[in-house]
Amino acid sequence: MTSRFRTLLRLIPDRIYIQMQYFYHFHRFANLKNPQMFNEKLNWLKLNDHNPLYTTLVDKYAVKKWVADKIGEQYIIPTLAVWEKAEDIDFDALPDQFVLKVNHDSGGLVICKDKSKLDRQAAIAKLSRALKNNGYWYGREWPYKNVKPCIIAEAFMSDGQHADLTDYKFFCFNGIPLYCQVISDRSTGEKIDFFDMEWNFQKFTGLHRPHYPHYPHYPYKIEKPICFENMKQVCGILAKDIPFVRVDFYEVQGKMYFGEMTFYPAGGFGEFSPNEWNYIFGDKLILDKEK
């Protein structure tokens, strides 16, 4: 995509652009006047819920202080350093293991488990590209529009058992967590499963983009995290007064750590299988106009 074409796309009003993207993914337009499905309601929120707090909450750096003030510093993954440009990263000052990420993008991530083997130039190139991204323009996700990009170095976290930390992603509706999406084995065969708040396995898949592969259910029972009840309680604090937000956690050596907050899973263009769950999730998301 040329820079000129990208510039032209930015001239398209948000509502029209969202409908174009929705039609591209689903071959139909979203019902934004009277949304029923979960993905329709997420796109309605993009257009109608512009709480300025959301800009802080999607900023992976700024949100740390906000979360620490709400629930305590002990739940925050330590920040080692922050830079505005990838070329300024001081690799020599970092420990042997660390994580580099941009604060406003999901793809700008470098996990270093052995600094002596890290391709520093490739890391700089990847992060430099990520700094130029802006989630607002790709899916008109309003909270990202005014985030000031930066690069964060964080402590490397490991549970000592798996190659990747398991993500526990809580879908919170009007401040109440109702489902936990568990993402495991990201680098070796990613699996995505859902559980309710009693840790009962849910027989549906999601959220995935149309035409993308569906993720298999775990071949064996996933144990409930030790901190599950605490995660649920904290979600109620962090998601209070928000129509919908997904709050993510990790569990490391029996301790829970905050990951991030996401307002539009799959960019608002995801689907479930079977599709009835798109309506079930949609019923649970009560918009202001429905109250």
DRENVOZA-968692 format. One record per atom (N, C-alpha, C, CB): y, x, z; residue in three letters. Coordinates in steps of 0.02 Angstrom, whole numbers, plus 50000, padded with zeros to 5 digits. Glycine has a CB too. Example, Ala and Ser with C-alpha at 12.3 -4.5 7.8 and 13.67 -1.06 7.14 Angstrom:
// residues 2
497165066050390ALA 497755061550390ALA 498355066050390ALA 497765056550452ALA 498885064250354SER 499475068450357SER 500025064550394SER 499705070450286SER 
END
This chain:
// residues 291
499405004350000MET 500005000050000MET 500625004450000MET 500004995250061MET 501055003649951THR 501655007749945THR 502165005649997THR 501945007249875THR 502605010350013SER 503135008950062SER 503585003350036SER 503535015250077SER 503685003049970ARG 504114997849942ARG 503804990949952ARG 504244999049866ARG 503134990549942PHE 502794984149951PHE 502804982150024PHE 502064984549926PHE 502714986950069ARG 502744985450141ARG 503434982850160ARG 502574991650182ARG 503954985750130THR 504634983450143THR 504734976250120THR 505144988050109THR 504454974650062LEU 504504967850036LEU 504144962950081LEU 504214967449965LEU 503564964850108LEU 503184960450153LEU 503584958850216LEU 502514963650172LEU 503984963650238ARG 504384962650299ARG 504934957550290ARG 504674969150322ARG 505094955950227LEU 505614950950214LEU 505344943850220LEU 505894951950144LEU 504674943150223ILE 504364936550227ILE 504434933950299ILE 503624936850206ILE 504684927850308PRO 504744924950376PRO 504074924750411PRO 505044917950372PRO 504084925150477ASP 503474925550516ASP 502984919850502ASP 503634925650589ASP 503234913750501ARG 502794907950493ARG 502424908250425ARG 503194901350498ARG 502784909950373ILE 502484910350306ILE 501984916150304ILE 503024911250252ILE 502174921850333TYR 501724927650332TYR 501084926150370TYR 502074933750363TYR 501134922950428ILE 500534921150467ILE 500084916550427ILE 500734917950534ILE 500374911650392GLN 499974907150352GLN 499634910850294GLN 500404901450325GLN 499974915650266MET 499674919750213MET 499074923550239MET 500184924650183MET 499154926750297GLN 498604930550327GLN 498024925850347GLN 498854934350389GLN 498194920150374TYR 497684915450395TYR 497284913050335TYR 497994909450433TYR 497614911450281PHE 497274909250220PHE 496844914950192PHE 497784906950167PHE 497094921050196TYR 496704926750171TYR 496044927350209TYR 497104933250178TYR 496064926350275HIS 495464927150315HIS 495004921150313HIS 495654928450386HIS 495274915050310PHE 494864909050319PHE 494864904250259PHE 495104905250379PHE 495264905950207HIS 495304901750147HIS 495554894650163HIS 494624901450112HIS 495964894250212ARG 496304888050230ARG 496924889850270ARG 495824883150270ARG 497384885150276PHE 497984886450315PHE 497884884150387PHE 498594882850284PHE 498224887450432ALA 498184885650503ALA 498584879350516ALA 498424891350548ALA 498334875250561ASN 498714869350584ASN 499174871650640ASN 498224863450608ASN 499784873250623LEU 500254875850672LEU 500694870350703LEU 500704881050640LEU 500664864250674LYS 501024858650704LYS 500634855650762LYS 501174853250651LYS 499974855250752ASN 499544852450804ASN 498904856750809ASN 499364844950789ASN 498974862950831PRO 498394867550831PRO 497844865250877PRO 498624874550852PRO 497224866150855GLN 496644864150894GLN 496184870050909GLN 496254858850857GLN 496084874350860MET 495644880050869MET 495994885750906MET 495384882550801MET 495594889950937PHE 495864895550975PHE 496294900050931PHE 495294899651005PHE 496044901750871ASN 496444906350830ASN 497084902950805ASN 496034908750771ASN 497074896350796GLU 497694892850777GLU 498204893050835GLU 497544885550758GLU 497954892050895LYS 498414892050952LYS 498694898950966LYS 498054889451015LYS 498294904250954LEU 498564910950962LEU 499134912150914LEU 498014916250951LEU 499064909750852ASN 499604910750803ASN 500204906250819ASN 499354909250733ASN 500094900350848TRP 500644896250872TRP 501034899950926TRP 500384889550899TRP 500674903450971LEU 501004907251024LEU 501414913050996LEU 500484909951073LEU 501174916150942LYS 501574921450911LYS 502264918950892LYS 501204924150849LYS 502284912750868LEU 502914910050843LEU 503344906850897LEU 502764904950791LEU 503044904650952ASN 503404900450999ASN 503454903151071ASN 503084893951002ASN 503074908251088ASP 503094910851156ASP 503334918051155ASP 502404910251191ASP 503994918951160HIS 504294925651156HIS 504574927851224HIS 504854925751102HIS 504144927851273ASN 504334930151339ASN 504464937751335ASN 503774928651392ASN 505064940051353PRO 505214947251347PRO 504764951651389PRO 505934948551367PRO 504454948951441LEU 503984952851482LEU 503394955451441LEU 503724948651540LEU 503214951751389TYR 502624953551350TYR 502694960451317TYR 502494948351296TYR 503304962351301THR 503414968951271THR 503194974451319THR 504144969951251THR 503324973551383THR 503094978451433THR 502344978151440THR 503424977051501THR 502064972251438LEU 501344971451451LEU 500904974251396LEU 501184964251462LEU 501144974551334VAL 500734977451280VAL 500854984951273VAL 500894973851215VAL 501354987551307ASP 501504994651305ASP 501034998151354ASP 502264996051324ASP 500565002051328LYS 500045005051370LYS 500325009951421LYS 499535008551327LYS 500925012351411TYR 501245016751460TYR 501655012751510TYR 501695021851425TYR 502105008451485ALA 502545004651530ALA 502154999851574ALA 503065000851489ALA 501594997151549VAL 501224992151588VAL 500914995151651VAL 500684989051545VAL 500805001651652LYS 500485004751710LYS 500905003751773LYS 500385012251698LYS 501545004751769LYS 501975003851828LYS 501984996451848LYS 502695006351814LYS 502024992051798TRP 502034984851812TRP 501394982751849TRP 502114980851747TRP 500824985151825VAL 500184983351857VAL 500134986551926VAL 499594985651812VAL 500344992851932ALA 500314996251997ALA 500734992552049ALA 500555003551991ALA 501314990052028ASP 501744986352074ASP 501414979752095ASP 502424984952041ASP 501004976852051LYS 500684970452065LYS 500064971252109LYS 500494967052000LYS 499644976152093ILE 498984976452126ILE 498834983152160ILE 498444974952076ILE 499234988352146GLY 499114994752179GLY 498965000352131GLY 498554994052227GLY 499205006252148GLU 499125012252107GLU 498395014252098GLU 499525017952137GLU 497965012352145GLN 497265014552143GLN 496875011852083GLN 496905012452207GLN 497155006852049TYR 496815003951991TYR 497045006951925TYR 496914996451991TYR 497485011851928ILE 497795014551868ILE 497465021251849ILE 498555015551877ILE 497265021951786ILE 497015028351762ILE 497595033351761ILE 496685027651690ILE 497515039251793PRO 498075043951798PRO 498345046151730PRO 497855050051837PRO 499005046251725THR 499345048851666THR 499485056251677THR 500005044951652THR 499305060451628LEU 499395067651634LEU 500045070051603LEU 498805071251601LEU 500245066851549ALA 500865068751515ALA 501045063451463ALA 500795075851481ALA 501675063651440VAL 501915058951389VAL 502355062851340VAL 502315053051421VAL 502265061551275TRP 502665064751224TRP 502905059651173TRP 502265070351189TRP 503465060951142GLU 503715056551089GLU 503455058551021GLU 504475056551089GLU 503265064951012LYS 503005067250948LYS 502345070850958LYS 503515071950913LYS 501885070150911ALA 501235073250916ALA 501285080850915ALA 500775070950859ALA 501785083350879GLU 501865090650875GLU 502055093750942GLU 502395092350823GLU 502285089750989ASP 502505092251054ASP 501935092551106ASP 503065088051081ASP 501345090251088ILE 500785090151136ILE 500625097151159ILE 500165086751104ILE 500615098151223ASP 500455104751252ASP 499705104751271ASP 500905106251315ASP 499285106351223PHE 498565106251235PHE 498355111151289PHE 498195107751170PHE 498705116851293ASP 498515122051341ASP 498605119651413ASP 498925128251330ASP 499075115051423ALA 499205112651491ALA 498725107051512ALA 499925110151496ALA 498335104451465LEU 497875099051480LEU 497215101651505LEU 497765094651417LEU 496845097751544PRO 496185099951569PRO 495685100151512PRO 495935095151625PRO 495075102151527ASP 494555102751476ASP 494365095951447ASP 493945106151504ASP 494425090751486GLN 494285083951463GLN 494885079551473GLN 493665081051499GLN 495045075451423PHE 495635071051427PHE 495605065951370PHE 496305075051425PHE 496055061151373VAL 496125056151320VAL 496845055951298VAL 495895049151345VAL 496945055851232LEU 497615055051204LEU 497645048351168LEU 497795060851155LEU 498175044551179LYS 498255038151145LYS 498985036651135LYS 497915032551186LYS 499125032651083VAL 499805030151076VAL 499855023751116VAL 499985028851000VAL 500455021951136ASN 500545016551183ASN 500585009651152ASN 501155017751222ASN 500565009351085HIS 500715002951051HIS 500215001250996HIS 501405003151022HIS 499645004750994ASP 499195004050937ASP 498475005050962ASP 499365009150881ASP 498005001550932SER 497305002050955SER 496925007650921SER 496944995550944SER 497155009950863GLY 496795015050827GLY 496985022250843GLY 496885014050755GLY 497565023150875GLY 497805029850889GLY 497495032650953GLY 498555029950895GLY 496875034750949LEU 496505036851009LEU 496125043250994LEU 496025031351033LEU 496185048151038VAL 495805054451034VAL 495465055651101VAL 496265060451013VAL 494805055751102ILE 494425057051163ILE 494165064151161ILE 493845051951172ILE 494375068151208CYS 494175075251210CYS 493705076451269CYS 494795079851215CYS 493085078151255LYS 492595079651308LYS 492495087151317LYS 491935076351292LYS 492755091051270ASP 492705098351274ASP 493285101251234ASP 492005101051248ASP 493795103651268LYS 494405105951234LYS 494275111751187LYS 494935107951285LYS 493775115851202SER 493635121551159SER 493385119451090SER 493115126051192SER 493145113151084LYS 492875110751021LYS 493355105850986LYS 492205107351032LYS 493925104551016LEU 494385099650989LEU 494745102450927LEU 494885097551041LEU 494755098550874ASP 495145100150814ASP 495865097750827ASP 494845096750749ASP 496285102350850ARG 496955100450871ARG 497375097850813ARG 497305106350903ARG 497315100850755GLN 497705098650698GLN 497515091650676GLN 497635103550641GLN 496865090150678ALA 496645083450659ALA 496895078350710ALA 495865083250655ALA 496895080250774ALA 497145075850826ALA 497885074450816ALA 497015078750896ALA 498265079650801ILE 498985078850790ILE 499115074350730ILE 499315085650780ILE 498725075350676ALA 498815071350616ALA 498665063950630ALA 498375073950559ALA 498125062650666LYS 497935055750682LYS 498455052250725LYS 497255055550717LYS 498695055750775LEU 499195052750819LEU 499865051950785LEU 499265057050882LEU 500035056450741SER 500665055850703SER 500655049650660SER 500785062150660SER 500085048350628ARG 500025042250587ARG 500075036050631ARG 499355042250548ARG 499755036250689ALA 499745030450733ALA 500445028850760ALA 499275031650791ALA 500845034050771LEU 501525032850796LEU 501945028750748LEU 501875039550810LEU 501775028950684LYS 502165025450633LYS 501965018150627LYS 502095028850566LYS 501395016350658ASN 501165009350653ASN 501575004750698ASN 500415008950672ASN 501604998550679ASN 501924993450720ASN 501544986950711ASN 502684992550702ASN 501184984850764GLY 500764978950761GLY 501134972650743GLY 500424977950825GLY 501784972550753TYR 502164966650736TYR 502134965250661TYR 502894967450757TYR 502204970450620TRP 502234969350549TRP 501564967550519TRP 502504975350515TRP 501014969850548TYR 500354968450520TYR 500134961250532TYR 499834973250548TYR 500254958750592GLY 500024951950608GLY 500554947650639GLY 499444952350654GLY 501194950350639ARG 501764947050670ARG 501624945550744ARG 501934940550633ARG 501334950550776GLU 501214950150849GLU 501864952250884GLU 500614954850871GLU 502254947250900TRP 502934948250923TRP 503024953350979TRP 503214941750945TRP 502584953651031PRO 502704958351086PRO 502754965651065PRO 502154957651136PRO 502454967451009TYR 502464974550988TYR 503094976450952TYR 501874975950945TYR 503504971650933LYS 504064973050889LYS 504534978350918LYS 504454966750876LYS 504674978050982ASN 505184982451012ASN 504894987651059ASN 505694978451048ASN 504244988951055VAL 503954994251096VAL 504155001051068VAL 503164993651099VAL 504405005351111LYS 504595012151090LYS 503965016551089LYS 505135015151136LYS 503745018951031PRO 503105022651027PRO 503135029251064PRO 502925023950955PRO 502565030951095CYS 502485037551126CYS 501745039151129CYS 502805037751197CYS 501585045151150ILE 500885047451158ILE 500765048751231ILE 500745053851115ILE 500215046151256ILE 500025046951327ILE 499405051351331ILE 499905040151361ILE 499405056051377ALA 498805059751395ALA 498555056851461ALA 498935067551401ALA 497915054751462GLU 497625051851522GLU 497015055851545GLU 497435044551510GLU 496845054951608ALA 496235057951634ALA 495625055051598ALA 496175056851710ALA 495145059251582PHE 494525056951551PHE 494085053651605PHE 494135062851517PHE 493845047651590MET 493445043851638MET 492735043051612MET 493765036951652MET 492245043951655SER 491545043151635SER 491155040051692SER 491245049951615SER 490675035751675ASP 490245032851727ASP 489635037151740ASP 490035025851708ASP 489565042651702GLY 489005047251712GLY 488355044951684GLY 488925048451784GLY 488345039151650GLN 487715036351624GLN 487735035151549GLN 487555030051660GLN 488315033251523HIS 488375031251453HIS 488875035751417HIS 488575023851447HIS 488795036051351ALA 489255040051311ALA 489955037051312ALA 489005040651239ALA 489995030451318ASP 490635026951318ASP 490675022451378ASP 490735022951252ASP 491275021751405LEU 491375016951458LEU 491285009851432LEU 492065017751490LEU 490985005551472THR 490924998551454THR 491584994951469THR 490344995151492THR 491804990951420ASP 492424986951429ASP 492244980151457ASP 492804986151361ASP 492614978051507TYR 492554971251534TYR 493214967751521TYR 492384971251611TYR 493204963051472LYS 493814959951447LYS 493824952651468LYS 493864960651370LYS 494284950851511PHE 494314944151540PHE 494804939751501PHE 494514944451614PHE 494554934251474PHE 494964929451438PHE 495254924651489PHE 494544925651383PHE 495914925151498CYS 496254921351550CYS 496684915851520CYS 496704926051593CYS 496544909651539PHE 496884903851513PHE 497334900951568PHE 496374898551488PHE 497994901151554ASN 498484898651602ASN 498364901651672ASN 498454890951606ASN 498234908251671GLY 498164911951734GLY 497474912051764GLY 498634909251783GLY 496994908751733ILE 496314908251761ILE 495814911651715ILE 496124900851773ILE 495454916851739PRO 494934919951698PRO 494334915251691PRO 494714926751728PRO 494104914251628LEU 493544909651616LEU 492944913051583LEU 493774904051573LEU 493074918151543TYR 492524921751510TYR 492654929151513TYR 492444919251437TYR 492114932951515CYS 492154940351514CYS 491784942751452CYS 491854943451579CYS 492144946151409GLN 491854949251350GLN 491664956451368GLN 492354949051289GLN 491034958151357VAL 490784964751375VAL 490654968651311VAL 490134964251418VAL 491004974251303ILE 490914978551244ILE 490614985151267ILE 491594979651206ILE 490044986851239SER 489684992851261SER 489454997051202SER 489084990951305SER 489315003351216ASP 489035008051165ASP 489465008251102ASP 488325005951148ASP 490115009051111ARG 490565008851053ARG 490395014051000ARG 491275009951077ARG 490205020051020SER 490105025450972SER 489385026050948SER 490325031951001SER 488925022250978THR 488215023050961THR 487885016650936THR 487835025551021THR 488265011350928GLY 487985004950906GLY 488304999350945GLY 487225004850914GLY 488934998050931GLU 489334993550971GLU 489014986650979GLU 490024992750941GLU 489034984151041LYS 488774977551057LYS 489304973651095LYS 488114978051099LYS 489364967151078ILE 489864962951110ILE 489524956551134ILE 490434961251061ILE 489584955251199ASP 489284949351228ASP 489774945951275ASP 488634951151265ASP 489674939451287PHE 490104935551331PHE 489714932951391PHE 490424929851293PHE 490054932651448PHE 489784929751509PHE 490304925051539PHE 489574935251560PHE 490074919951575ASP 490554915851612ASP 490694918951679ASP 490274908751620ASP 491074915551721MET 491284918451784MET 490744918351838MET 491894914851808MET 490154915751821GLU 489574916251866GLU 489084921351838GLU 489234909351874GLU 489304925051790TRP 488904930151755TRP 488294927151721TRP 488684935551803TRP 488384921351690ASN 487874918351647ASN 488004920451575ASN 487864910651655ASN 487494922951542PHE 487544925051473PHE 487714919151428PHE 486894928451450PHE 488184920251380GLN 488394914951335GLN 488114916251265GLN 489174914651332GLN 487824911051235LYS 487474911851172LYS 487924910651112LYS 486874907151169LYS 488464914551108PHE 488884914551049PHE 489134921551037PHE 489484909451056PHE 489364922950977THR 489654929450962THR 490384928550944THR 489264932850904THR 490774933750952GLY 491484933650937GLY 491834938950979GLY 491794926550951GLY 492444940250969LEU 492834937950913LEU 492784943150858LEU 493574936750933LEU 492664941050798HIS 492624945650742HIS 493004942750684HIS 491894947150723HIS 493234947250640ARG 493584944950581ARG 493064941950532ARG 493974950750547ARG 493254936850494PRO 492804934050444PRO 492544939550397PRO 493144928450404PRO 491924939050379HIS 491594943650332HIS 491434950450364HIS 492024944650271HIS 491634951350427TYR 491434957450462TYR 490744956250492TYR 491954959350517TYR 490364961550505PRO 489694960550534PRO 489724957450603PRO 489304967150537PRO 489274952950618HIS 489224950150685HIS 488864955050730HIS 488854943250685HIS 489094955650791TYR 488804960450837TYR 488184957550871TYR 489314962550889TYR 487664961450876PRO 487044958850907PRO 487124958050982PRO 486454963450892PRO 486754953451010HIS 486724952851082HIS 486334958751110HIS 486404946151104HIS 486494960551172TYR 486174966151204TYR 485414964951209TYR 486474967251275TYR 485004969951193PRO 484274968951194PRO 483984968551265PRO 483934974451157PRO 484384970051314TYR 484144969451383TYR 484714966951427TYR 483874976251409TYR 484534964951486LYS 485014961851531LYS 485574966651550LYS 484664959251593LYS 486194964251545ILE 486764968151568ILE 486884966551641ILE 487404966651524ILE 486904971651681GLU 487014970651753GLU 487754968951766GLU 486814976951792GLU 487854964351810LYS 488534962551830LYS 488874968451863LYS 488524956351878LYS 489484970051844PRO 489824975751875PRO 489934974651950PRO 490504976951840PRO 489904980051987ILE 489994979652059ILE 490654976352077ILE 489954986652091ILE 491174977852037CYS 491844975452052CYS 492014968852019CYS 492344980652030CYS 491514965251996PHE 491634959051957PHE 492084954151995PHE 490974955751940PHE 491944952852057GLU 492344947952094GLU 493064950352103GLU 492024946552162GLU 493144956852114ASN 493814959552121ASN 494184959252055ASN 493784966852146ASN 493834960552000MET 494144959951934MET 494404952851923MET 493634961851879MET 494004947851940LYS 494204940851932LYS 494834939351973LYS 493634936151952LYS 494834941852035GLN 495414940552079GLN 496044943752051GLN 495274943052150GLN 495984949852028VAL 496564953452001VAL 496824950151937VAL 496384960851987VAL 496364947551897CYS 496574943951836CYS 497044938251853CYS 495954941351798CYS 496894934651906GLY 497314929051927GLY 498014931251944GLY 497004925551986GLY 498084937451968ILE 498744940051985ILE 499114942251922ILE 498684945952033ILE 498774946051879LEU 499094948851820LEU 499244943651766LEU 498664954351791LEU 498824938551761ALA 498894933551708ALA 499284927351730ALA 498214931351684ALA 499544927451790LYS 499904921651817LYS 500484919551771LYS 500164923051887LYS 500524913051758ASP 501064910051719ASP 501064912051645ASP 501724911951749ASP 500494914651620ILE 500444916551549ILE 499934911751516ILE 500214924051541ILE 500124908451461PRO 499664903551429PRO 498984906551413PRO 499974900851366PRO 498994912351381PHE 498364915951368PHE 498504923451368PHE 498044913751302PHE 498064927251399VAL 498074934451394VAL 497374937051411VAL 498624937651441VAL 497174942251378ARG 496544945551394ARG 496694951751436ARG 496144947451329ARG 496374952251494VAL 496494957851539VAL 495864962051541VAL 496694955251611VAL 495934968551528ASP 495354972951521ASP 495294977751579ASP 495404976951456ASP 494664979051598PHE 494514983751652PHE 493924988251633PHE 494354979951717PHE 493884993851668TYR 493304998151667TYR 493034998751738TYR 493475005351637TYR 492415000651743GLU 492125002051809GLU 491835009151807GLU 491574996851829GLU 492075013351853VAL 491865020351855VAL 491655022051926VAL 492445025051831VAL 491025023851933GLN 490765025751999GLN 490915020452052GLN 491045032552021GLN 490825014152034GLY 490925008752082GLY 491655006852094GLY 490625010552146GLY 492115009752056LYS 492825008152062LYS 493075005151997LYS 493235014552081LYS 493535000352003MET 493804997251943MET 494475000251924MET 493884989751954MET 494595000551858TYR 495215003251831TYR 495484998451778TYR 495115010351802TYR 496124997451779PHE 496454993251729PHE 496444996751661PHE 497184991751750PHE 496324992751608GLY 496334995451541GLY 496964993551503GLY 495734992951503GLY 497024987251484GLU 497614984951448GLU 497644977351449GLU 497614987551376GLU 498194974651422MET 498264967351415MET 498384965851341MET 498854964651459MET 498034960751317THR 498064958951246THR 498194951451239THR 497404960851210THR 498684949751198PHE 498874942751190PHE 498534939351131PHE 499624942251183PHE 498334943251081TYR 498054940251020TYR 497424944051000TYR 498574940250963TYR 496854942751032PRO 496234946251013PRO 496094945450938PRO 495634943551054PRO 495864950850907ALA 495744951050835ALA 496374949250796ALA 495174946150817ALA 496944950450826GLY 497574949150793GLY 497724941750783GLY 497584952550727GLY 497324937350815GLY 497404930250804GLY 497024927650744GLY 498124928550797GLY 496624932150713PHE 496244930350653PHE 495494931350662PHE 496494934450594PHE 495264930350724GLY 494554930950738GLY 494204924350736GLY 494454934250805GLY 493534924550734GLU 493144918450735GLU 492534919350779GLU 492934916450663GLU 492224913850796PHE 491614913850836PHE 491034911450793PHE 491704909250898PHE 490434913050816SER 489834910250786SER 489384907850842SER 489484915450741SER 489244901250845PRO 489464895950799PRO 490204894250809PRO 489044889650810PRO 490504891250757ASN 491224890150756ASN 491454885150809ASN 491434887750688ASN 490994881050837GLU 491204876250887GLU 491544879650946GLU 490594872250912GLU 491394886050957TRP 491704889651013TRP 492444891051000TRP 491344896151026TRP 492644890850937ASN 493354891450921ASN 493724885450949ASN 493474892050844ASN 493404879550947TYR 493704873450975TYR 493644873351052TYR 493364867250945TYR 493084875951078ILE 492994876051151ILE 493524880451183ILE 492284878551169ILE 493624886351155PHE 494144890751182PHE 494834887651170PHE 494104897751148PHE 494914884351113GLY 495554881151098GLY 495714875651148GLY 495554878251028GLY 495214871851169ASP 495324866551219ASP 495574869351285ASP 494684862551230ASP 495364875351301LYS 495534878351366LYS 496234881451365LYS 495024883551386LYS 496494882651306LEU 497164885651300LEU 497674879951294LEU 497214890551237LEU 498004878451349ILE 498494873051351ILE 499194875851336ILE 498494869451420ILE 499474873651280LEU 500144875951261LEU 500674871851296LEU 500224875351185LEU 501274874651300ASP 501824871151334ASP 501954864351304ASP 502454875351330ASP 501874863751239LYS 502024857351207LYS 501494852151224LYS 502074858351132LYS 500924854351253GLU 500384849651270GLU 500404847451343GLU 499714852851255GLU 500824850751383LYS 500834849251454LYS 501214842751468LYS 501154854951492LYS 
END
